[in-house]
Amino acid sequence: MVEIITKSQSSLEKAIALIKNGGVIVFPTDTVYGLICDATNKEAVQKLFQIKKRDLEKPIPVFVKENIEDNTIFYTKFKGIKKQI
């Protein structure tokens, strides 16, 4: 399902909830639209790969905040491979 939401505090909260629940959102940047999901949620990343029709062996970029836990696993590509930071 696709839902377009306007820029507001409630829409930000809704986007955060969607990401936390395994959803994928589209977010405009200064030059392109980006697809955003929780990189620690394997099912969400699989959805992202399906949406993009991306080869499972081709890694995706992951952006993280400064203070992440040392044991956090980010799913950047599949076929049984996990990239751990």
N, C-alpha and C positions, 0 to 999 in steps of 0.2 A: 504494500500500500504506500502511496506517495501522499505526503501532506506538506503543504507550503505554509510556513509560519512566519509572521512578521517579527521584526526586531523589537524585543521588549524583555523585561526581566522575566516574565512568565514563560516566554518562548525559550529563553536561555535555560531556565530550569527544566523545561520540557526536553530540550536537546540533551542536557546532561542526563536526565532520566533515561532517555532512549539509548544513549551510549552505554550507560551502566547496565541496561537490560539486554545488551547484545545487539543493539540496532546499529545501523550505518546511516550517517547523515551527510548531506552535501552542504559545504560551507564555502562562501565566496572569499577569495583572498584578493590582493591588489591586482593580480593578473589572470588568475584562473580559478576554477571551482575545485575544491578538494573534497575527497571522500574521507570521512573521519569515523573511526570505530575504536573500541578498546583493544589495544594490541596485546593485552594479556588474556583476552577471551578468544579461545581457539575458534569457536563457532562464529563469532563476529568477524574474525579475519577471513574465515572461509566464505562468509557472505560477501565480503569485500572483493575477494578473488572472483567469485561468481558474477558479481555486478560488472566488474571490469573485464570479465572474460580473459583473465590473466593466467598465463602458464604457472602452474603450481611451483615450478622450480625457479621462477624469476622472483627474487625478493622485492619487498616493498619497503619504502622508507618509513621509519618510525621516529616520531618526535616525542621527546620526554621532558618532563620538568627536571629541575636540578636535583632534588633530594629524593632519589628512588631507592628502594630497598635493594640490597646486594643480591638477593636471591630471586628477583623478578625475572620471569621468562617472557620474552616478547616473541610472538609468532611472526616471522618475517617471510618464511616460505614453508612449503610442506613437503610431502613425500618422506615423512618421518624425521625431518631435520628441524631442530629447534635452535634458535640463536639465543644464547643466554648472556645477559650483561651483568 
